[in-house]
Amino acid sequence: MKRIISILIVMIMVMALFAGCGSNNQKKAEDNAASSNNTANNSSSTSNSDKGKVVEITFWRPQANENEDNWYKQRVEDFNKANEGKIHLTMETITRGNSFAYEDKVNAAIASHTLPDLISLDGPNVSNYAASNIIIPLDEYYTKEEMEDFVPSLIQQGTYNGKFYAVGLCESSVVLFYNKKMFKEAGIEPPTKLEDAWTWDQWYDVMKKVAKDGIYGTNMINDKGEWMTYAFEQLWISNGTDIINKEGTQAEGWVNSPQGIEAAEFLQKLAKEKLFNIDPTPTEFEEGKAATKLGGPWNIPGFKNFPDLEWGITYFPYKAGGKKTSPSGSWALGVTSDSKNAKEAVEALKFLTNKESSVGLVAKAISMPASRKSAYDSLPEYNDLPMRVIKDQVTQISNARPRTPVYPVLTQKFAEALNDIMMGADVKKALDNVAKTVDEEYKKNYAK
């Protein structure tokens, strides 16, 4: 029960994060089920051993925007047409809005063991679901060649304890947007190649140069919750550490390591010198009130609403002498342990995440980058600036958020600590508290 509660917490915390595929809007739900005669209940599945009968596979996902919902509906229809007489996939799209309807439905099904065959889940949930035996490993269903087509961060995100559990539908990234007019006036030439990406100190110098006349050097706070982990964990990684160990079992000596303290002190310095607004408006960069912005592909469609904005993209800054890195993460698909037809469920999963699906989702439904390397062959816009920056990061340097079953507590406490640090709190004490709380949670609920 504690693990179920923990899962509920993490789903609520990450539900608003736009870093994953599967956006959240408030329009009235449309029925995107592939068949109105079937409900998305696992009990409707016909045993695969019953020869001559169509195997019924059920799939739950949260409601997204209209384009994405329509894309899913079409792909389900395509799958059913390609597998007519063999497998039939029924999709249930669950309203989200400002409520937790999707999360509530999933958690009720976890408790009663009535999950569908396929389930949509956000990237940070993978470890929690895997540790709680809610989803099954997929390794036996994928060849080495198939795995090599995924971008590295997607495999990171979907892996727990050395096993691959979930396939991301797309990827995400955080880049540094910049105002071309302001940079031109200041004589600043941003990097156009990954090898020339700015270091923290170079980015700091740029912010100092452009921060004047009521204009901030950067806009870097998307929200004060999940965003803090999604975006700023990369400072720890770039500086040779992380906010928890690779095994996801210990935060002590990692989040509060000397390198971690240095990363947090860098953020505190930017806040102290007022180089960014701790409480920004949603369109601060777009309105010309900040010269740069840490943001992602999801921001780009909104730029068209600001015709005076001339924007460009450069790379996520890194620690000098450290590792070039950038955030990543997406919604993913997994096969539940309640499924009685795992083989057929995997066939549906593979269809919804294959190259054709990856290209179609990226090109027609959302503004996120593809999760398959081969998909970029059909996305020429990613070969040139500004989108090439996103492709470079996704395919070469992206790192997923921590793979740990205590992610719900880790991300909450890490965000709280960074908020306090930006307000002037003692860095070491704040990070020590994160380490202590996270490690206690792991020992209490997951240590063997």
Backbone torsions as a table, in degrees:
resi	resn	phi	psi	omega
1	MET	NA	-37.7	179.1
2	LYS	-61.1	-37.8	-179.7
3	ARG	-69.1	-36.4	177.5
4	ILE	-63.8	-43.4	177.5
5	ILE	-61.6	-41.5	179.6
6	SER	-61.6	-40.0	178.7
7	ILE	-63.9	-42.7	178.5
8	LEU	-58.5	-42.4	-179.9
9	ILE	-60.7	-48.4	-176.3
10	VAL	-66.6	-36.2	-179.7
11	MET	-66.3	-38.9	178.1
12	ILE	-64.9	-40.7	-175.6
13	MET	-69.1	-35.4	-175.5
14	VAL	-96.2	-4.0	-171.2
15	MET	-62.1	-29.2	-177.5
16	ALA	-90.0	-1.9	-176.5
17	LEU	-73.4	122.8	-179.7
18	PHE	-82.6	-3.2	-178.9
19	ALA	-64.0	-22.4	-178.9
20	GLY	-99.5	164.7	173.5
21	CYS	-73.8	139.1	-179.3
22	GLY	111.2	80.2	-175.0
23	SER	-81.7	160.7	-174.6
24	ASN	-111.8	120.6	172.8
25	ASN	-131.7	179.3	-171.8
26	GLN	-114.9	18.9	178.8
27	LYS	-73.4	159.2	179.8
28	LYS	-65.1	137.0	-175.8
29	ALA	-64.1	139.4	171.2
30	GLU	-105.6	150.5	179.7
31	ASP	-82.6	104.2	-179.1
32	ASN	-99.1	18.7	179.0
33	ALA	-63.8	141.6	179.8
34	ALA	-72.9	-22.6	177.6
35	SER	-144.8	125.2	-178.2
36	SER	-75.9	-9.8	-178.2
37	ASN	-91.2	-2.7	-178.7
38	ASN	-123.5	138.2	174.3
39	THR	-98.1	156.7	-178.4
40	ALA	-84.2	64.3	177.7
41	ASN	-124.2	131.6	-173.9
42	ASN	-61.5	-22.0	-178.2
43	SER	-67.3	-14.2	-179.3
44	SER	-82.1	-10.3	-177.0
45	SER	-66.7	137.7	175.9
46	THR	-93.0	136.7	-177.6
47	SER	-58.3	136.7	179.4
48	ASN	-65.8	-19.5	-178.2
49	SER	-78.4	-13.5	178.8
50	ASP	-81.0	91.8	-175.1
51	LYS	-61.2	142.0	178.2
52	GLY	88.4	-8.1	179.6
53	LYS	-103.9	147.3	178.0
54	VAL	-73.7	131.8	177.9
55	VAL	-81.9	121.7	-179.8
56	GLU	-91.4	124.3	178.6
57	ILE	-116.7	133.4	-179.5
58	THR	-110.3	150.9	-173.0
59	PHE	-145.2	127.5	175.0
60	TRP	-111.5	142.0	174.3
61	ARG	-152.3	154.5	178.0
62	PRO	-80.2	151.8	177.0
63	GLN	-61.5	143.6	178.0
64	ALA	-125.8	-153.2	175.6
65	ASN	-79.8	170.2	-173.3
66	GLU	-60.3	-43.2	-178.7
67	ASN	-62.9	-43.4	-178.9
68	GLU	-68.8	-41.6	177.7
69	ASP	-60.0	-42.8	-179.8
70	ASN	-67.0	-36.0	177.8
71	TRP	-62.5	-46.3	178.6
72	TYR	-59.4	-45.7	-178.5
73	LYS	-58.8	-42.7	179.7
74	GLN	-66.7	-41.0	-178.4
75	ARG	-68.1	-35.3	175.6
76	VAL	-64.7	-41.8	177.5
77	GLU	-63.0	-40.8	178.8
78	ASP	-62.6	-42.6	179.7
79	PHE	-63.1	-45.5	-178.3
80	ASN	-64.7	-35.3	177.5
81	LYS	-67.4	-41.9	-179.1
82	ALA	-70.4	-22.4	-177.3
83	ASN	-117.7	25.8	-177.5
84	GLU	-56.9	132.2	-179.8
85	GLY	85.8	-6.9	-178.3
86	LYS	-120.5	-56.8	-177.8
87	ILE	-133.1	139.3	174.9
88	HIS	-127.0	124.9	-178.4
89	LEU	-102.0	125.0	176.4
90	THR	-111.5	123.5	-178.4
91	MET	-107.4	134.6	172.6
92	GLU	-115.5	120.8	178.2
93	THR	-98.3	123.3	-171.1
94	ILE	-106.8	128.0	-178.9
95	THR	-60.0	143.2	176.5
96	ARG	-117.3	-65.2	-177.3
97	GLY	56.6	-135.3	178.3
98	ASN	-94.5	4.7	-177.5
99	SER	-101.0	-178.3	178.2
100	PHE	-113.4	39.5	-174.2
101	ALA	-58.6	-44.2	-179.3
102	TYR	-64.5	-48.2	-179.2
103	GLU	-61.5	-40.8	178.9
104	ASP	-62.8	-43.6	-178.5
105	LYS	-64.6	-43.9	179.9
106	VAL	-63.0	-45.8	-176.9
107	ASN	-68.0	-34.1	175.3
108	ALA	-64.8	-39.2	179.5
109	ALA	-70.3	-33.6	175.9
110	ILE	-61.4	-45.6	-177.7
111	ALA	-66.0	-33.7	-176.1
112	SER	-100.9	2.4	-178.9
113	HIS	56.5	46.2	178.2
114	THR	-124.8	34.0	178.0
115	LEU	-67.9	156.0	174.7
116	PRO	-72.5	179.4	177.8
117	ASP	-70.9	-44.0	180.0
118	LEU	-114.6	142.5	179.2
119	ILE	-137.5	143.7	174.5
120	SER	-93.8	132.4	-179.7
121	LEU	-143.9	151.5	179.0
122	ASP	-79.6	150.9	-172.9
123	GLY	-48.4	-47.7	-178.1
124	PRO	-65.1	-14.5	-179.3
125	ASN	-80.4	-15.3	-171.4
126	VAL	-56.1	-49.4	-177.3
127	SER	-62.7	-41.2	179.8
128	ASN	-63.8	-44.4	178.9
129	TYR	-64.9	-41.6	-178.7
130	ALA	-66.6	-45.2	-179.3
131	ALA	-64.0	-27.3	-179.4
132	SER	-95.2	7.3	177.9
133	ASN	59.7	35.6	178.2
134	ILE	-88.2	-32.3	175.9
135	ILE	-121.8	158.6	-174.7
136	ILE	-107.3	155.8	176.1
137	PRO	-65.9	148.8	-177.0
138	LEU	-114.1	2.3	-171.9
139	ASP	-52.5	-43.1	-174.9
140	GLU	-66.5	-15.5	-177.1
141	TYR	-95.1	-4.9	-176.8
142	TYR	-120.9	133.8	175.0
143	THR	-81.5	166.1	177.4
144	LYS	-59.7	-40.7	-179.4
145	GLU	-64.6	-39.6	178.7
146	GLU	-64.9	-42.3	179.8
147	MET	-65.2	-34.9	-178.1
148	GLU	-68.6	-15.6	178.9
149	ASP	-81.8	-16.5	177.1
150	PHE	-78.5	145.0	173.5
151	VAL	-66.7	147.5	-172.8
152	PRO	-54.7	-39.0	-176.9
153	SER	-66.7	-27.9	177.5
154	LEU	-67.1	-39.7	177.5
155	ILE	-67.4	-40.2	175.5
156	GLN	-55.8	-50.8	-176.0
157	GLN	-60.9	-38.5	-174.9
158	GLY	-87.8	1.3	-174.8
159	THR	-106.6	136.5	174.2
160	TYR	-140.9	130.1	-179.3
161	ASN	51.6	40.3	175.1
162	GLY	79.9	3.7	179.6
163	LYS	-119.2	147.7	-176.2
164	PHE	-96.5	119.8	-171.5
165	TYR	-113.7	-25.7	-171.0
166	ALA	-148.7	144.3	-176.5
167	VAL	-111.2	119.5	178.1
168	GLY	-68.7	141.2	-180.0
169	LEU	-79.6	-25.0	178.9
170	CYS	-156.9	-166.1	172.6
171	GLU	-130.4	179.6	175.1
172	SER	-144.4	171.3	179.4
173	SER	-161.6	158.4	172.9
174	VAL	-117.4	125.2	179.7
175	VAL	-119.8	175.5	175.5
176	LEU	-104.7	102.8	172.7
177	PHE	-74.2	150.1	177.8
178	TYR	-142.1	153.1	178.7
179	ASN	-87.0	112.7	-175.0
180	LYS	-61.2	-40.3	-178.8
181	LYS	-63.6	-45.6	-179.3
182	MET	-64.9	-39.8	179.2
183	PHE	-66.9	-39.0	179.7
184	LYS	-64.8	-43.7	178.8
185	GLU	-62.8	-32.9	-178.7
186	ALA	-89.6	-3.0	179.8
187	GLY	70.2	33.0	-177.6
188	ILE	-101.9	129.0	176.6
189	GLU	-110.3	107.1	-178.4
190	PRO	-73.0	153.5	178.3
191	PRO	-62.5	141.1	177.5
192	THR	-116.2	0.4	177.1
193	LYS	-130.2	145.8	-176.8
194	LEU	-58.7	-38.7	-178.3
195	GLU	-65.8	-16.5	-179.2
196	ASP	-103.5	11.3	-178.0
197	ALA	-52.9	146.2	-179.2
198	TRP	-68.6	144.3	169.4
199	THR	-82.2	170.9	176.5
200	TRP	-55.6	-44.6	-177.0
201	ASP	-65.9	-39.2	178.5
202	GLN	-66.6	-40.6	177.0
203	TRP	-64.0	-41.3	176.9
204	TYR	-58.4	-45.4	179.4
205	ASP	-62.2	-38.8	177.9
206	VAL	-63.5	-45.8	179.8
207	MET	-61.1	-41.5	179.0
208	LYS	-62.4	-35.6	-176.1
209	LYS	-73.8	-34.6	-175.0
210	VAL	-99.2	-11.8	-178.5
211	ALA	-80.0	98.9	-180.0
212	LYS	-165.1	162.7	176.4
213	ASP	53.5	41.6	177.3
214	GLY	79.9	7.4	179.5
215	ILE	-103.5	128.7	178.4
216	TYR	-79.1	154.5	177.8
217	GLY	-68.1	-34.6	178.9
218	THR	-153.8	163.9	170.6
219	ASN	-117.8	118.4	-171.8
220	MET	-136.9	4.8	178.8
221	ILE	-110.9	105.3	176.3
222	ASN	-83.4	-46.0	169.6
223	ASP	-154.4	171.1	-175.3
224	LYS	-103.9	21.2	178.1
225	GLY	-116.9	-111.3	-175.1
226	GLU	-59.3	-30.8	178.8
227	TRP	-55.6	-36.2	-175.8
228	MET	-61.5	-37.8	176.3
229	THR	-76.9	-47.7	-177.7
230	TYR	-54.2	-47.5	-175.5
231	ALA	-86.7	-47.2	-166.0
232	PHE	-93.1	-10.5	170.6
233	GLU	-55.7	-31.0	-177.4
234	GLN	-62.1	-25.2	176.8
235	LEU	-66.8	-37.4	176.3
236	TRP	-65.7	-46.8	-178.7
237	ILE	-62.6	-44.4	-180.0
238	SER	-61.3	-29.6	-177.3
239	ASN	-92.9	16.3	171.9
240	GLY	87.0	18.5	179.2
241	THR	-141.7	-156.2	174.4
242	ASP	-162.2	178.3	-179.2
243	ILE	-90.5	-5.0	173.1
244	ILE	-158.6	158.9	-177.0
245	ASN	-70.4	169.5	-174.9
246	LYS	-60.2	-34.1	-179.3
247	GLU	-76.7	-11.1	-179.9
248	GLY	73.4	26.0	-173.9
249	THR	-114.3	-13.4	-174.8
250	GLN	-150.3	127.7	176.9
251	ALA	-98.5	-27.5	178.8
252	GLU	-59.2	129.9	-179.0
253	GLY	85.6	-0.5	179.1
254	TRP	-119.2	-71.2	179.7
255	VAL	-60.1	-32.2	-178.4
256	ASN	-108.2	22.4	176.1
257	SER	-69.0	165.6	176.5
258	PRO	-55.6	-38.4	178.6
259	GLN	-68.5	-36.4	177.5
260	GLY	-67.1	-41.1	177.5
261	ILE	-61.7	-40.7	178.6
262	GLU	-63.1	-40.8	178.6
263	ALA	-63.2	-43.9	179.5
264	ALA	-66.6	-36.2	178.4
265	GLU	-65.6	-32.1	176.2
266	PHE	-63.9	-45.4	177.6
267	LEU	-62.8	-40.2	179.8
268	GLN	-64.4	-37.6	178.4
269	LYS	-63.0	-43.5	178.9
270	LEU	-61.9	-39.0	179.3
271	ALA	-69.8	-44.0	-178.3
272	LYS	-61.2	-37.3	-179.6
273	GLU	-87.3	6.0	176.3
274	LYS	55.7	41.8	177.3
275	LEU	-83.2	-11.5	171.3
276	PHE	-142.6	160.9	-179.0
277	ASN	-91.2	119.4	-179.4
278	ILE	-66.1	-27.8	178.1
279	ASP	-124.2	71.1	-175.3
280	PRO	-77.8	159.7	170.1
281	THR	-80.3	157.5	-176.2
282	PRO	-60.1	-29.2	-176.2
283	THR	-117.8	36.0	-179.2
284	GLU	-58.4	-47.0	179.2
285	PHE	-66.9	-46.1	-177.8
286	GLU	-60.3	-31.7	-178.8
287	GLU	-85.2	1.3	178.6
288	GLY	81.5	21.4	-179.7
289	LYS	-98.1	-1.4	174.3
290	ALA	-144.7	139.1	-174.9
291	ALA	-80.2	-26.2	177.8
292	THR	-135.6	169.8	-179.8
293	LYS	-153.6	129.4	168.1
294	LEU	-83.6	112.7	-177.6
295	GLY	-156.0	-171.1	-175.8
296	GLY	-134.2	-177.2	-178.0
297	PRO	-56.6	-26.3	-179.9
298	TRP	-64.5	-20.4	179.1
299	ASN	-76.0	-27.2	-169.8
300	ILE	-60.6	-45.5	-179.8
301	PRO	-56.3	-31.7	-178.8
302	GLY	-75.4	-16.9	-178.8
303	PHE	-63.6	-26.1	-178.3
304	LYS	-65.1	-18.2	178.7
305	ASN	-80.0	-1.0	179.9
306	PHE	-127.3	79.8	-172.7
307	PRO	-60.8	-21.2	179.7
308	ASP	-84.3	-8.1	-178.1
309	LEU	-82.7	120.9	172.5
310	GLU	-108.9	111.0	-171.5
311	TRP	-119.8	155.9	174.5
312	GLY	-138.4	175.8	-179.3
313	ILE	-129.6	135.1	168.3
314	THR	-132.5	-177.6	-166.1
315	TYR	-83.8	156.7	176.3
316	PHE	-62.7	125.5	-177.0
317	PRO	-64.3	152.6	-178.5
318	TYR	-132.6	165.5	179.1
319	LYS	-76.7	129.3	178.7
320	ALA	-54.9	128.7	-177.9
321	GLY	82.3	-4.4	-178.5
322	GLY	-102.9	-159.9	-174.3
323	LYS	-93.8	132.8	171.3
324	LYS	-74.1	131.6	-176.2
325	THR	-154.7	166.3	177.0
326	SER	-156.7	156.1	-179.5
327	PRO	-68.0	159.4	174.8
328	SER	-156.0	171.9	176.9
329	GLY	148.5	146.9	-179.0
330	SER	-155.6	167.1	167.6
331	TRP	-72.4	149.6	-174.4
332	ALA	-137.8	170.6	176.8
333	LEU	-116.9	138.6	176.4
334	GLY	-136.3	158.6	176.4
335	VAL	-97.9	127.4	-174.5
336	THR	-81.5	156.3	177.5
337	SER	-70.4	-12.6	176.5
338	ASP	-80.9	-13.1	-176.5
339	SER	-67.4	133.8	176.2
340	LYS	-95.9	-2.8	-178.9
341	ASN	-135.3	61.8	-174.2
342	ALA	-60.6	-39.5	-178.5
343	LYS	-60.0	-47.0	179.4
344	GLU	-69.7	-34.1	177.1
345	ALA	-63.3	-38.6	177.7
346	VAL	-65.6	-37.9	177.6
347	GLU	-59.8	-40.9	177.3
348	ALA	-67.1	-43.4	178.2
349	LEU	-58.3	-46.4	-179.2
350	LYS	-62.4	-39.1	179.8
351	PHE	-63.8	-42.9	-177.4
352	LEU	-73.1	-12.6	-178.8
353	THR	-122.9	14.3	-179.0
354	ASN	-76.0	-179.5	-176.3
355	LYS	-59.5	-44.9	-179.7
356	GLU	-60.3	-42.3	178.3
357	SER	-65.6	-42.3	-178.9
358	SER	-61.1	-45.1	179.2
359	VAL	-65.3	-45.9	-177.5
360	GLY	-64.5	-41.0	-179.7
361	LEU	-64.2	-44.8	-177.9
362	VAL	-69.8	-44.6	-173.1
363	ALA	-77.3	-30.9	-171.0
364	LYS	-113.2	-24.1	-169.1
365	ALA	-115.2	-37.1	-175.0
366	ILE	-138.1	175.0	-179.0
367	SER	-109.2	20.2	179.8
368	MET	-87.3	155.2	177.6
369	PRO	-74.7	159.4	-177.7
370	ALA	-74.0	153.1	179.3
371	SER	-95.9	-7.6	178.6
372	ARG	-111.0	134.6	179.4
373	LYS	-60.7	-41.6	-176.8
374	SER	-65.3	-23.4	-178.5
375	ALA	-64.4	-30.1	-177.1
376	TYR	-67.6	-17.7	174.7
377	ASP	-63.6	-25.5	-179.5
378	SER	-104.9	10.9	180.0
379	LEU	-126.2	72.7	-174.1
380	PRO	-61.5	-21.4	179.8
381	GLU	-62.8	-19.9	179.8
382	TYR	-86.5	1.9	178.8
383	ASN	-87.4	-17.3	-176.1
384	ASP	-123.6	162.6	175.0
385	LEU	-66.4	147.2	4.4
386	PRO	-88.0	-15.1	-172.1
387	MET	-69.2	-20.4	178.6
388	ARG	-60.6	-30.3	177.6
389	VAL	-60.0	-43.9	179.7
390	ILE	-64.0	-45.2	178.6
391	LYS	-60.5	-44.6	178.9
392	ASP	-56.3	-46.1	-177.6
393	GLN	-67.5	-46.8	-176.4
394	VAL	-63.4	-40.8	-174.5
395	THR	-88.1	-14.0	-173.4
396	GLN	-123.4	-35.8	-169.6
397	ILE	-130.8	-0.3	-174.9
398	SER	-67.2	147.2	176.1
399	ASN	-131.6	134.2	-180.0
400	ALA	-75.2	161.8	174.6
401	ARG	-66.6	165.4	-173.5
402	PRO	-55.6	138.8	175.1
403	ARG	-96.2	92.6	-178.4
404	THR	-151.0	141.2	178.3
405	PRO	-68.8	-14.5	178.6
406	VAL	-96.5	20.7	179.5
407	TYR	-54.6	-38.1	179.8
408	PRO	-54.5	-44.8	-179.8
409	VAL	-74.5	-41.0	-178.6
410	LEU	-59.2	-49.9	-176.2
411	THR	-68.1	-36.1	178.6
412	GLN	-65.2	-48.6	-177.0
413	LYS	-70.6	-35.2	178.0
414	PHE	-65.6	-43.2	178.7
415	ALA	-63.3	-43.5	178.7
416	GLU	-61.0	-41.6	-179.5
417	ALA	-65.0	-44.0	-179.6
418	LEU	-65.9	-38.4	176.2
419	ASN	-60.3	-44.3	178.6
420	ASP	-64.5	-42.4	-179.5
421	ILE	-62.8	-41.9	178.4
422	MET	-65.0	-23.7	177.6
423	MET	-89.6	-0.2	174.7
424	GLY	109.9	7.5	-179.0
425	ALA	-66.8	159.1	176.6
426	ASP	-63.5	122.4	-172.9
427	VAL	-62.8	-51.0	-175.8
428	LYS	-63.2	-44.7	-179.6
429	LYS	-61.7	-41.0	-179.3
430	ALA	-64.5	-42.6	-178.9
431	LEU	-75.1	-33.8	174.9
432	ASP	-60.0	-38.8	179.8
433	ASN	-66.0	-37.8	176.0
434	VAL	-60.3	-49.8	-178.0
435	ALA	-59.1	-44.9	-177.7
436	LYS	-63.1	-47.1	-177.2
437	THR	-66.1	-43.9	-178.6
438	VAL	-65.0	-45.0	-178.4
439	ASP	-65.7	-36.4	176.4
440	GLU	-64.0	-40.2	179.4
441	GLU	-63.1	-43.9	-179.1
442	TYR	-64.0	-47.0	-178.2
443	LYS	-63.0	-34.8	-176.9
444	LYS	-72.0	-39.6	-169.8
445	ASN	-115.4	-16.2	-172.9
446	TYR	-131.7	-19.2	-179.0
447	ALA	-66.0	138.0	-179.6
448	LYS	-93.0	NA	NA
